Amino acid sequence: MGRSDRVKHRRDIDGLRALAVGGVVLGHAGVPFLPAGFVGVDVFFVISGFLIGTILVAQLEAGSFSLRAFYAKRIWRIFPALYVMVLATLLAGWFLLTPHELRYLGGAALAVLIFASNIWFYIQIDYFNPDAKYEPLLHTWSLGVEEQFYIVAPLFLLGLAALARARFGAGRRALRGLIFKGVFLAACVSFAYALWAGPRDAQGIFYLPFARGFELLLGVLAAVGLPWMRQPSERVRSGLVLLGALVILASYVVVSESALWPGPLTLVPVGATLLVLLFGGAELRSTALLGARPLAALGVISYSVYLWHQPLLSYGLIFGYDAAKLWHIVLFCAASLALAALSWKYVEQPFRFGALRLWVKRGLLWGLALAIVGFAVGGHVTKGYPGRMSPQVLAALEGKTSYASSYRRCIGGRKEGTRLDPAQACVHGADVAPRVAVWGDSHAAVLSSALGEALAEHGVSLRELTVGSCMPVLDTKNTKLKRTEYCAEHNRKMLDYILATPEIETVVLHAYWNSYTEWRDFETGLGWRIEDKIVALPLEGRAGMAQGARLAALGARYEAQMRALSAAGKRVIVLGPLPPAGFDAVEWRARALWTKGSAPEDLRYPMAAFTGYSALSWEMLARAEGLQGVQLLDLSSRLCSAQAGCDVLVNGVALHFDDNHLSKAGVARIVGPLAAAVLAPGALAGAVSNP
């Protein structure tokens, strides 16, 4: 191996890797004071760009660059450990995942093999699949970005080098100068794209390389420019390096989980990483801290730590992993480190530096890839290998799709933007012009079809105006979800449509109110908890705004909206909070049947848990009480009673198809009285009575 192939080993970079992987793992583990552990991925991107840039530019200057050799080194560095992790994750899924989950996991595994997992998750993760921590291979999205960069970067630099030689001859300074300018321009274009596209597609800029490229390119830029830098004194350099490390750590704590990312704020941890890379070195005092043996050791195995932590976490959640319990976090971190050490010693090192013959390494790698493909394709063909489970378990799992066939087709999504035209939205019920509108989020969408069927018997139809995770209140948005600013645009459009459509006489307003008003987890009292992932804010509000101000703003906007509907002569039925399950009862019962052979037929939790969680919602909704034509409707008694509690399972049937949405059985309990309220005598012109 020639000198141009080598990158001088720096223990401070190992320590930097340790900070990066530590932030990611502890953030994913649920450590409460690290809301932005994801920033560690940005640190990794900059480091990767720096190291790859150092190698490529040195080889281009020396005239020793080989595209084939470059890709071969990347393959042996990345793929063996990655493929072992993917195959192990699939095999574990055989014993732990439902057919639908295993089939989906196979799709993600195939995306990993073709360097496209970031694109896969960008396409697949939407409202109907929102909980990232349950995705065993979700973390491979960042590898997809890096792999795509490794494909393009050498070709880009080769082109710049060829242009430099054509214009300036073989001078190294001219070559490095043109590369610097080209990389700088590309980084600026990527960052500008991220700023432009972020408000339009926050999920896209998070996953896709066009917006992430600037982080890797800034690393390359640092590698290109480092030889030109005049370094300050060792004391100043040590101070800058430690400052960079502290800023990275502070970013994990200070950056909001709901921050648009990447964005302007991303330059802070990126810049901090560049401080370490540009001013660090083995001779500095700062290296004694950042490159201390424990940190350096963690940095050395950081790739394997990153690979194994996400599958461990996802499968740990099946067994009840709870971030509120310190020993769970400690056990998870210890298991991640143990698996990573084994992977580094027995997979990474032998494939990179071991005595294995090339044909053996190729055979093993191809064998792993073919095993993954075979497992994934078989899962797709069989729809998740359902033969692993008894008919009883499969019957229980049917509850996961216990919703109307129109549910997913008719609900809008934030990712869809302006596609939801209210005049073209779904109509349910009789074949007549709709006189009723159902306005709300996915919880309103779950009710729409059944309510339409009930109204059809009376010659009435309704129009469904729903978007997932959008509280039907003007000028509001949510925390922790992407593209939620669309909610304000959607709600304004829906109100304008209702006010401008005289045929719409009655509006049914419903949502998962408690999730939007409360800023705490929902505790059932039975040990299960729904994490508080969606909290409503005024459109101009920030995640850290005072609770009193937040609730006052929501209430004022809700009241103004209701006054506008009342003044227009619309009749409004506000359906109040309905009890969630508190956990995924369908999956819980199916797993119990699968692993133990039996499961409870009936299950409920104390009603006080639900009523306490609903107090803020009723406080807001009550602001419209007394307005002409406005009716507050509480149907929670159809699912709960003070004596028995709130039903979750009844005779083996779940009343929710996940942890909060009513199933067909749950909807059946409330649709009758809801339809009766809509059809109250004289409420709707043209409604017909039952014969």
C-alpha positions in Angstrom: 0.0 0.0 0.0 1.5 3.3 -1.1 1.7 6.5 1.0 -1.2 8.0 -0.9 -3.4 5.2 0.3 -2.9 5.9 3.9 -4.6 8.3 6.3 -2.6 9.1 9.3 -4.4 7.6 12.3 -5.7 10.2 14.7 -7.0 9.2 18.1 -9.0 12.4 18.4 -11.0 11.4 15.4 -11.7 8.1 17.1 -12.9 10.1 20.1 -15.0 12.2 17.7 -16.6 9.0 16.3 -17.3 8.0 19.9 -19.2 11.2 20.6 -21.1 10.7 17.4 -22.2 7.2 18.0 -22.8 7.9 21.7 -25.3 10.7 20.8 -27.1 8.5 18.3 -27.4 5.4 20.6 -28.3 7.3 23.8 -30.8 9.5 21.9 -32.5 6.5 20.4 -32.4 4.8 23.8 -34.7 7.5 25.0 -32.3 9.4 27.4 -34.6 12.3 28.3 -32.0 15.1 28.2 -30.7 14.2 24.7 -33.6 15.1 22.4 -31.2 15.6 19.5 -29.0 12.6 19.6 -29.6 12.4 15.8 -27.0 15.1 15.4 -24.4 12.3 15.8 -25.2 11.3 12.2 -24.2 14.7 11.0 -20.9 14.4 12.8 -20.4 11.0 11.1 -21.1 12.5 7.7 -18.5 15.2 8.1 -15.9 12.7 9.3 -16.6 10.5 6.3 -16.2 13.3 3.9 -12.9 14.4 5.5 -11.4 10.9 5.4 -12.5 10.1 1.9 -11.5 13.6 0.7 -8.0 13.1 2.2 -7.6 9.8 0.4 -9.0 10.8 -3.0 -7.2 14.2 -3.3 -3.8 12.6 -2.2 -4.2 9.9 -4.8 -5.3 12.2 -7.5 -2.3 14.5 -6.9 0.0 11.5 -7.0 -1.6 10.1 -10.1 -2.3 6.8 -8.3 -6.0 6.9 -8.0 -7.9 3.7 -9.1 -11.7 3.7 -9.1 -11.7 0.0 -8.8 -9.4 -0.1 -5.8 -11.4 2.7 -4.2 -14.7 0.9 -4.5 -13.1 -2.4 -3.3 -11.9 -0.7 -0.1 -15.4 0.7 0.5 -17.0 -2.7 0.0 -14.7 -4.5 2.4 -15.1 -1.6 4.9 -18.9 -1.4 4.8 -20.6 -4.5 3.5 -19.5 -7.6 5.5 -20.6 -6.2 8.9 -23.7 -4.6 7.3 -24.8 -7.9 5.6 -24.2 -9.9 8.8 -26.4 -7.5 10.8 -29.1 -7.5 8.1 -29.3 -11.3 7.9 -29.2 -11.6 11.7 -32.0 -9.1 11.9 -34.1 -11.0 9.4 -33.6 -14.3 11.2 -34.5 -12.7 14.5 -37.6 -11.3 12.8 -38.7 -14.9 12.0 -39.2 -15.5 15.7 -40.4 -12.0 16.7 -42.3 -10.2 13.9 -45.8 -10.6 12.6 -46.1 -11.5 8.9 -46.8 -8.0 7.8 -43.8 -6.7 9.8 -41.5 -9.4 8.5 -42.5 -8.8 4.9 -41.9 -5.1 5.2 -38.5 -5.8 6.9 -37.6 -7.9 3.8 -38.3 -4.9 1.6 -36.0 -2.7 3.7 -33.3 -5.4 3.6 -33.4 -5.5 -0.2 -33.2 -1.7 -0.3 -30.0 -2.0 1.8 -28.4 -4.3 -0.8 -29.0 -1.8 -3.6 -27.7 1.2 -1.6 -31.2 2.7 -1.4 -32.4 2.3 2.1 -32.7 6.1 2.6 -35.0 6.2 -0.5 -37.0 3.2 0.8 -37.7 4.8 4.1 -38.4 8.2 2.6 -41.1 6.6 0.5 -42.4 4.1 3.1 -42.5 6.1 6.4 -45.6 8.2 6.4 -48.6 8.7 8.6 -49.5 5.0 8.5 -46.0 4.0 9.5 -44.8 6.8 11.8 -42.9 5.2 14.7 -39.3 5.1 13.6 -38.0 3.3 16.6 -39.9 0.1 15.7 -38.0 -0.2 12.3 -35.0 -2.5 12.8 -33.2 -1.3 9.7 -34.2 2.4 9.8 -30.7 3.4 10.8 -29.3 2.1 7.5 -30.7 5.3 5.8 -27.5 7.1 6.7 -25.4 4.3 5.1 -27.5 4.8 2.0 -26.6 8.4 1.9 -22.9 7.6 2.4 -22.9 4.8 -0.2 -24.5 7.2 -2.8 -21.8 9.7 -1.9 -19.1 7.2 -2.4 -20.4 6.4 -5.8 -20.6 10.0 -7.0 -17.7 11.7 -5.1 -14.8 10.0 -6.8 -16.3 10.5 -10.2 -16.9 14.2 -9.4 -13.3 14.7 -8.2 -12.0 12.8 -11.2 -13.8 15.2 -13.4 -12.5 18.2 -11.6 -8.9 16.8 -11.7 -9.2 16.2 -15.5 -10.5 19.7 -16.0 -7.6 21.1 -13.9 -5.0 19.2 -15.9 -6.6 20.2 -19.2 -6.5 23.9 -18.2 -3.4 24.2 -15.9 -1.3 21.1 -16.6 -0.1 18.7 -13.9 0.5 21.3 -11.2 -0.7 20.0 -7.8 -1.6 23.4 -6.4 -3.8 24.2 -9.4 -5.4 20.7 -9.2 -6.1 21.1 -5.5 -7.4 24.7 -6.0 -9.9 23.7 -8.7 -11.1 20.8 -6.6 -11.6 23.1 -3.7 -13.6 25.5 -5.8 -15.7 22.8 -7.3 -16.4 21.1 -3.9 -17.3 24.4 -2.3 -19.7 25.3 -5.1 -21.4 21.8 -4.8 -21.7 22.2 -1.0 -23.3 25.6 -1.4 -25.8 24.2 -3.9 -26.6 21.3 -1.6 -27.1 23.5 1.4 -29.2 26.0 -0.6 -31.4 23.1 -1.8 -31.9 21.9 1.8 -33.0 25.4 2.8 -35.3 25.7 -0.1 -36.8 22.2 0.1 -37.0 22.0 3.9 -40.3 23.8 4.4 -41.8 21.9 1.5 -40.6 18.4 2.2 -38.9 18.1 5.6 -38.8 14.3 5.4 -37.1 14.5 2.0 -34.2 16.7 3.1 -33.7 14.4 6.1 -33.3 11.2 4.1 -32.1 12.2 0.6 -28.6 12.9 -0.5 -29.2 16.1 -2.3 -29.8 17.9 1.0 -27.3 15.9 3.0 -24.5 16.2 0.6 -23.2 19.5 1.9 -22.2 17.8 5.2 -20.0 15.3 3.5 -18.7 17.9 1.0 -17.7 20.2 3.8 -15.6 17.3 5.2 -14.0 16.9 1.8 -13.4 20.7 1.7 -11.6 20.5 5.0 -9.4 17.8 3.7 -8.6 19.7 0.6 -7.9 23.0 2.4 -6.0 21.6 5.4 -2.5 21.6 3.9 -2.9 25.3 3.1 -3.9 26.3 6.7 -1.5 28.1 8.9 -2.0 26.5 12.3 -2.1 28.6 15.5 -0.2 27.6 18.6 -0.8 24.2 20.2 -2.7 25.8 23.1 -5.1 27.6 20.7 -5.5 24.4 18.7 -6.3 22.4 21.8 -8.9 25.0 22.8 -10.6 24.9 19.4 -10.7 21.2 19.4 -12.3 21.0 22.9 -14.7 23.8 22.0 -15.8 21.8 19.0 -16.4 18.7 21.1 -18.3 20.7 23.7 -20.5 22.3 21.0 -21.3 18.8 19.6 -22.3 17.6 23.1 -24.4 20.8 23.7 -26.2 20.3 20.4 -27.5 16.9 21.6 -29.1 18.7 24.6 -30.1 22.1 23.1 -31.4 21.3 19.6 -35.1 20.6 19.6 -36.3 17.1 18.5 -38.8 18.9 16.1 -36.2 21.2 14.5 -36.2 21.3 10.7 -33.1 19.1 9.9 -30.9 19.7 8.1 -31.2 23.4 8.2 -29.3 26.6 9.3 -28.8 25.2 12.8 -27.1 22.1 11.3 -24.1 24.3 10.6 -23.4 24.5 14.3 -22.5 20.8 14.9 -21.1 20.6 11.4 -18.8 23.5 12.1 -17.9 22.1 15.5 -16.8 18.8 13.8 -14.7 20.8 11.4 -12.9 22.5 14.3 -11.8 19.1 15.6 -10.8 17.8 12.1 -8.9 21.0 11.1 -7.1 21.8 14.3 -6.7 18.4 16.0 -3.6 16.3 16.0 -1.8 13.6 18.0 0.6 16.0 19.6 -2.1 18.2 21.3 -3.2 18.1 24.9 -6.8 17.9 23.7 -6.1 14.5 22.3 -5.4 13.2 25.8 -9.1 13.9 26.5 -10.8 13.4 23.2 -8.6 10.5 22.3 -8.6 8.9 25.8 -8.5 5.1 25.7 -12.2 4.5 26.4 -13.4 7.0 23.9 -10.9 5.9 21.3 -11.9 2.3 21.8 -15.5 3.2 21.3 -14.6 5.1 18.2 -12.8 2.2 16.7 -15.9 0.0 17.0 -18.4 2.8 16.4 -19.5 1.4 13.0 -20.5 -1.9 14.5 -22.1 -0.1 17.5 -24.2 1.9 15.0 -25.1 -1.2 13.0 -26.4 -3.2 16.0 -28.1 -0.7 18.2 -31.2 -0.2 16.2 -32.2 -3.8 15.7 -31.6 -4.4 19.4 -33.8 -1.4 20.3 -36.6 -2.4 17.9 -36.8 -5.9 19.2 -36.3 -4.8 22.8 -39.5 -2.8 22.5 -41.4 -6.0 21.7 -40.2 -7.3 25.1 -41.2 -4.1 26.9 -38.2 -1.9 26.7 -38.9 1.2 28.7 -36.7 4.3 28.5 -38.1 5.4 31.8 -36.2 2.6 33.5 -32.5 3.2 33.8 -31.6 -0.4 33.9 -33.3 -0.9 30.5 -31.0 1.8 29.0 -27.9 0.3 30.7 -28.8 -3.2 29.4 -29.5 -1.9 25.9 -26.2 0.0 25.8 -24.2 -3.0 27.1 -25.8 -5.4 24.6 -25.0 -2.9 21.8 -21.4 -2.7 22.8 -21.0 -6.5 23.2 -22.4 -7.3 19.8 -20.4 -4.5 18.3 -17.1 -5.8 19.8 -17.9 -9.3 18.4 -18.8 -7.9 15.0 -15.6 -5.8 14.9 -13.3 -8.6 15.9 -14.9 -11.5 13.9 -16.3 -9.7 10.9 -14.9 -6.2 10.3 -11.2 -7.1 11.0 -11.0 -10.4 9.1 -12.6 -8.9 6.0 -10.5 -5.8 6.0 -7.1 -7.0 7.3 -7.3 -10.7 7.9 -5.6 -13.5 6.1 -8.7 -14.7 4.2 -8.1 -15.3 0.5 -9.9 -12.9 -1.8 -12.0 -15.7 -3.3 -13.1 -16.7 0.2 -14.1 -13.2 1.1 -16.0 -12.8 -2.1 -17.8 -16.1 -1.6 -18.8 -15.3 1.9 -20.1 -11.8 0.9 -22.0 -13.2 -2.0 -23.4 -15.9 0.2 -24.7 -13.3 2.7 -26.2 -11.2 0.0 -28.0 -14.2 -1.6 -29.3 -15.4 1.7 -30.8 -11.9 2.3 -32.3 -11.8 -1.1 -33.8 -15.3 -0.7 -35.2 -14.6 2.7 -36.7 -11.2 1.6 -38.2 -12.5 -1.7 -39.6 -15.5 0.1 -41.2 -13.2 2.6 -42.8 -11.2 -0.1 -44.1 -14.2 -2.0 -45.6 -15.8 1.1 -46.7 -12.5 2.6 -44.4 -12.8 5.7 -44.2 -16.5 6.2 -47.6 -16.8 7.9 -47.1 -20.6 8.3 -45.0 -19.8 11.4 -48.2 -19.0 13.2 -51.4 -20.9 14.1 -54.7 -20.0 12.5 -55.7 -18.6 15.9 -52.8 -16.1 15.9 -53.5 -15.1 12.3 -57.1 -14.5 13.1 -56.2 -12.3 16.0 -53.8 -10.3 13.8 -56.7 -9.5 11.4 -57.6 -6.9 14.0 -54.7 -4.8 12.7 -56.7 -4.0 9.5 -60.1 -3.7 11.3 -61.0 -0.4 9.6 -63.1 0.6 6.5 -61.6 -0.2 3.1 -61.9 3.5 2.3 -59.8 4.7 5.3 -56.4 4.9 3.8 -57.7 5.9 0.4 -59.8 8.9 1.6 -57.6 10.4 4.4 -55.2 13.1 3.3 -51.6 13.3 4.3 -49.2 16.1 5.1 -46.8 14.7 2.5 -49.4 15.1 -0.2 -49.6 18.8 0.3 -52.3 20.5 -1.7 -53.5 17.3 -3.3 -56.6 17.2 -1.0 -59.1 19.3 -2.8 -62.2 19.5 -0.5 -64.6 19.6 -3.5 -63.1 16.3 -4.7 -62.8 14.6 -1.3 -64.5 11.3 -0.6 -68.3 11.1 -0.1 -69.9 8.4 2.0 -73.5 7.6 2.3 -76.5 8.0 -0.1 -76.1 8.9 -3.7 -77.0 12.6 -3.1 -75.1 15.8 -2.7 -73.5 15.8 0.8 -75.1 17.9 3.5 -72.7 16.8 6.2 -68.9 17.3 6.5 -66.6 15.4 8.7 -63.6 17.6 9.5 -60.7 16.2 11.5 -57.7 14.0 11.7 -57.3 10.2 11.3 -59.7 9.6 14.2 -62.4 11.4 12.3 -61.4 9.4 9.2 -62.0 6.2 11.0 -65.6 7.2 11.7 -66.4 8.6 8.3 -67.4 5.5 6.4 -69.5 3.9 9.1 -71.2 7.3 9.8 -71.9 7.6 6.0 -73.5 4.1 6.0 -75.7 5.0 8.9 -76.8 8.3 7.2 -77.4 6.5 3.9 -80.5 4.8 5.5 -82.0 8.3 5.8 -81.0 9.5 2.3 -78.1 11.6 3.5 -74.4 11.6 2.6 -71.3 13.2 4.1 -68.0 14.6 2.7 -64.8 13.5 4.5 -62.3 16.3 5.1 -59.5 14.6 7.0 -55.7 14.7 7.2 -53.6 12.5 9.5 -52.3 14.2 12.6 -53.9 17.6 11.8 -56.0 19.0 14.6 -59.0 20.7 13.0 -58.3 24.1 14.4 -57.1 27.1 12.4 -53.5 28.2 12.3 -52.0 25.3 14.3 -49.2 22.9 13.8 -47.7 19.9 15.7 -44.4 19.1 17.3 -42.3 16.1 16.4 -43.8 15.4 13.0 -42.7 16.5 9.6 -44.5 18.9 7.3 -47.0 19.8 10.0 -47.2 23.4 8.7 -49.5 22.0 6.1 -52.1 21.5 8.8 -52.7 25.2 8.9 -53.0 25.4 5.1 -55.4 22.4 5.1 -57.6 23.7 7.9 -57.9 27.2 6.3 -58.9 25.5 3.1 -61.5 23.3 4.8 -63.1 26.2 6.6 -63.3 28.3 3.4 -64.9 25.4 1.6 -67.5 24.8 4.3 -68.4 28.5 4.6 -68.6 28.8 0.8 -70.8 25.7 0.3 -74.4 26.3 1.4 -75.3 22.6 0.8 -73.1 21.7 3.8 -75.5 22.2 6.7 -73.8 20.2 9.5 -70.2 19.8 10.4 -68.9 17.0 12.6 -65.6 18.0 14.2 -63.5 15.3 15.8 -59.8 14.5 16.5 -57.5 12.8 18.9 -57.9 16.0 21.1 -56.0 14.8 24.1 -52.8 14.2 22.2 -52.9 17.7 20.9 -53.8 19.5 24.1 -51.8 17.4 26.6 -48.0 17.5 26.8 -47.5 14.2 28.7 -47.6 10.5 28.0 -50.9 8.7 28.5 -50.7 6.2 31.3 -53.4 3.5 31.5 -52.5 2.5 35.1 -51.8 -1.0 33.9 -48.2 -0.5 33.0 -48.8 0.5 29.4 -48.0 4.0 28.1 -48.6 5.9 24.9 -45.7 8.3 24.3 -46.7 11.8 23.7 -45.5 12.3 20.2 -47.9 14.9 18.9 -48.6 18.2 20.6 -50.4 21.2 19.0 -48.8 24.6 18.8 -50.0 27.9 17.4 -48.5 28.2 13.9 -45.9 30.8 15.0 -45.2 29.0 18.3 -42.0 27.1 19.4 -41.8 23.8 21.1 -40.5 25.4 24.3 -43.4 27.9 24.7 -45.1 28.2 28.0 -48.0 25.8 28.5 -50.4 28.5 29.5 -49.7 30.6 26.5 -49.9 27.5 24.2 -53.3 26.4 25.5 -54.7 30.0 25.5 -53.6 30.4 21.8 -55.2 27.0 20.8 -58.4 27.9 22.7 -58.7 31.3 21.1 -58.2 29.9 17.6 -60.7 27.2 18.2 -63.3 29.6 19.5 -62.8 32.0 16.6 -63.3 29.1 14.1 -66.5 28.0 15.9 -67.9 31.5 15.9 -67.3 31.8 12.2 -69.2 28.5 11.6 -72.0 29.6 13.9 -72.3 33.0 12.2 -72.6 31.3 8.8 -75.6 29.3 10.1 -73.7 26.0 10.2 -74.7 23.4 12.7 -71.6 21.9 14.4 -71.3 18.7 16.4 -68.0 18.6 18.3 -67.4 15.0 19.2 -65.3 15.0 22.3 -62.3 12.8 23.3 -62.7 9.1 22.9 -60.6 6.7 25.0 -57.5 5.2 23.4 -56.4 1.6 24.0 -53.2 2.8 25.7 -51.2 0.0 23.9 -51.5 -2.1 20.7 -53.9 -4.7 22.1 -54.2 -6.6 18.8 -50.5 -7.2 18.5 -50.2 -7.8 22.3 -52.9 -10.5 22.2 -51.6 -12.1 19.1 -48.1 -12.3 20.5 -49.4 -13.8 23.7 -51.3 -16.5 21.6 -48.1 -17.1 19.6 -45.7 -17.4 22.4 -47.8 -18.7 25.3 -50.8 -20.4 23.5 -53.3 -18.3 25.4 -54.3 -14.7 25.9 -57.0 -12.7 27.9 -60.4 -12.4 26.3 -61.3 -9.2 28.1 -59.2 -6.3 29.2 -59.9 -2.7 30.4 -58.2 0.1 32.4 -59.5 2.5 35.0 -61.7 5.2 33.6 -60.0 7.8 35.8 -56.9 7.5 33.6 -58.8 8.6 30.6 -60.9 11.3 32.2 -57.8 12.9 33.8 -56.1 12.9 30.4 -59.2 14.6 28.8 -59.5 17.6 31.1 -57.5 20.0 29.0 -59.4 19.0 25.8 -62.8 19.6 27.4 -61.5 22.9 28.7 -60.7 24.0 25.2 -63.9 22.6 23.6 -66.1 24.2 26.2 -65.1 27.6 24.8 -67.7 27.0 22.1 -70.4 26.0 24.4 -73.4 28.2 24.1 -72.7 29.3 20.6 -75.8 29.1 18.3 -75.9 25.7 16.5 -72.9 24.2 18.4 -73.3 20.9 20.2 -70.7 19.3 22.3 -71.1 15.5 22.2 -69.5 13.1 24.7 -69.7 9.5 23.7 -67.0 8.2 25.9 -69.6 6.4 28.0 -70.1 4.0 25.1 -66.6 2.7 25.7 -66.1 3.4 29.4 -67.9 3.2 32.7 -66.9 4.4 36.1 -67.4 0.9 37.5 -65.9 -1.3 34.9 -63.4 1.1 33.3 -62.5 1.6 29.6 -62.8 -1.5 27.4 -59.8 -2.5 25.3 -60.6 -6.2 24.6 -64.1 -7.6 24.8 -64.6 -11.4 24.1 -61.3 -11.4 22.4 -62.1 -8.5 20.0 -60.0 -5.4 20.2 -61.9 -2.1 20.2 -58.8 -0.4 18.6 -56.6 -1.5 15.7 -53.6 0.1 17.2 -53.0 1.9 20.4 -55.4 4.8 19.8 -57.6 4.4 16.7 -61.0 2.7 17.0 -61.5 -0.6 15.2 -64.7 -1.5 13.4 -65.9 -3.0 16.7 -65.1 0.3 18.5 -66.7 2.4 15.9 -69.9 0.3 16.0 -70.3 1.3 19.6 -70.5 5.1 18.9 -71.7 5.4 15.3 -75.4 5.0 16.3 -75.7 7.9 18.7 -73.4 10.0 16.5 -75.7 9.5 13.5 -78.7 10.2 15.8 -77.1 13.6 16.7 -76.5 14.4 13.1 -80.1 13.4 12.2 -81.8 15.2 15.1 -85.3 16.3 14.1 -85.2 19.3 11.8 -81.4 19.3 11.7 -81.0 18.3 8.0 -83.2 19.4 5.1 -84.0 16.5 2.9 -83.3 13.7 5.4 -85.9 10.9 5.3 -87.3 9.0 8.3 -87.0 5.2 8.6 -90.1 3.5 7.3 
